[in-house]
């Protein structure tokens, strides 16, 4: 379980701004689930989804996402993992494989998180941000994720990763604009 508390280049929870924001989001009662909810709702509601808002820059490291106030699902999941870990909560990264468009036949990964809550075990949350047709919520033990894989070839990847997948990091670091990244989203 210790790997889900570790700091890395991408999940840089020791960054002063991450630590300050994590402390501000800590539940005053000390409830772990309250802290997890506060962190989730902050990332979901206050950090723009780059694709939805066509807002740049393309961000990867948690501290970059916080500073820019924007990120794709991957960047937002990196920030949520960092905020949770900075509060001593075990947090991992999860992925779904989704069809981008039926006519294109292209698939891409979608990034989300899992947080370990003692009363429920691992609980997946999706901080991508709400919009018409998408309502991500924090209501353990029920998952309220942005997407439910249902098309042929779509799937929930069952692993909980301590670090982002290499192809996710490569895609985020290789593209400077939202449009460029959207044309080359990573897949498994």
Residue pairs with C-beta under 8 A, 6 or more apart in sequence:
1 90
1 116
3 162
4 85
4 90
4 91
4 92
4 116
4 160
4 162
5 85
5 88
5 90
5 91
6 85
6 162
7 13
7 14
7 85
8 163
9 61
10 60
10 61
10 62
10 78
10 163
10 164
10 169
11 62
11 78
11 81
11 82
11 85
11 163
11 164
12 18
12 61
12 62
12 63
12 82
13 19
13 22
13 62
13 81
13 82
13 83
13 85
13 86
14 86
15 62
15 63
15 82
17 63
17 66
17 67
18 62
18 63
18 66
18 79
18 82
18 83
18 86
19 86
21 42
21 66
21 83
22 39
22 82
22 83
22 86
22 87
23 86
25 35
25 38
25 39
25 42
25 83
25 87
26 35
26 38
26 87
27 33
27 34
27 35
27 37
27 38
32 89
32 117
32 118
33 117
33 119
33 140
35 84
35 87
35 89
36 84
36 89
36 115
36 117
36 125
36 138
37 138
39 80
39 83
39 84
39 87
39 89
40 80
40 113
40 115
40 125
40 127
40 138
41 138
42 83
43 76
43 79
43 80
43 83
43 127
44 76
44 126
44 127
44 128
44 129
44 130
44 136
45 129
45 130
46 69
47 65
47 66
47 69
47 70
47 71
47 76
47 79
47 127
47 129
48 55
48 69
48 70
48 71
48 129
49 70
49 71
49 72
49 73
49 76
49 128
49 129
49 131
50 56
50 58
50 59
50 70
50 71
50 72
50 75
50 178
50 181
51 72
51 178
51 182
52 129
52 131
53 70
54 178
54 179
55 70
55 178
56 70
56 176
56 177
56 178
57 64
57 68
57 70
57 176
57 177
58 72
58 75
58 172
58 175
58 176
58 177
58 178
58 180
58 181
59 65
59 68
59 70
59 71
59 72
59 75
59 172
60 74
60 75
60 78
60 169
60 172
60 173
61 78
62 75
62 78
62 79
62 81
62 82
62 83
63 82
64 71
64 75
65 71
65 75
65 76
65 78
65 79
66 79
71 78
71 79
72 111
72 172
72 181
73 110
73 111
73 112
73 126
73 127
73 128
73 146
74 109
74 111
74 164
74 168
74 172
75 172
76 111
76 127
76 128
76 129
77 93
77 94
77 111
77 112
77 113
77 127
78 93
78 111
78 164
79 127
80 91
80 113
80 125
80 127
81 91
81 92
81 93
81 113
84 90
84 91
84 113
84 115
85 91
89 115
89 116
90 115
90 116
91 113
91 114
91 115
91 116
92 113
92 114
92 115
92 122
92 160
92 161
92 162
93 111
93 112
93 113
93 114
93 160
93 161
93 162
93 163
93 164
93 165
94 111
94 112
94 113
94 114
94 124
94 156
94 157
94 159
94 160
94 161
95 109
95 110
95 111
95 112
95 157
95 159
95 161
95 165
95 168
95 188
96 109
96 110
96 112
96 145
96 147
96 149
96 154
96 155
96 156
96 157
97 107
97 108
97 109
97 110
97 149
97 153
97 154
97 155
97 157
97 187
97 188
98 107
98 108
98 109
98 110
98 147
98 149
98 151
98 154
99 105
99 106
99 107
99 151
99 153
99 154
100 106
100 107
100 108
100 185
102 151
106 187
107 153
107 154
107 187
107 188
108 185
108 186
108 187
109 165
109 167
109 168
109 185
109 186
109 187
109 188
110 128
110 146
110 147
111 164
111 168
112 124
112 125
112 126
112 127
112 128
112 145
112 146
113 124
113 125
113 126
113 127
114 122
114 123
114 124
114 125
114 160
115 122
115 123
115 125
116 122
116 123
117 123
117 140
119 140
120 140
120 141
122 160
123 140
123 141
123 143
124 143
124 145
125 136
125 138
125 143
125 145
126 136
126 144
126 145
126 146
126 147
127 136
128 134
128 136
128 146
129 136
130 136
134 146
134 147
135 144
136 144
136 145
136 146
137 144
138 144
149 155
149 156
157 188
165 186
167 186
167 187
167 188
168 186
170 186
171 181
171 184
171 185
171 186
172 181
174 184
175 181
175 184
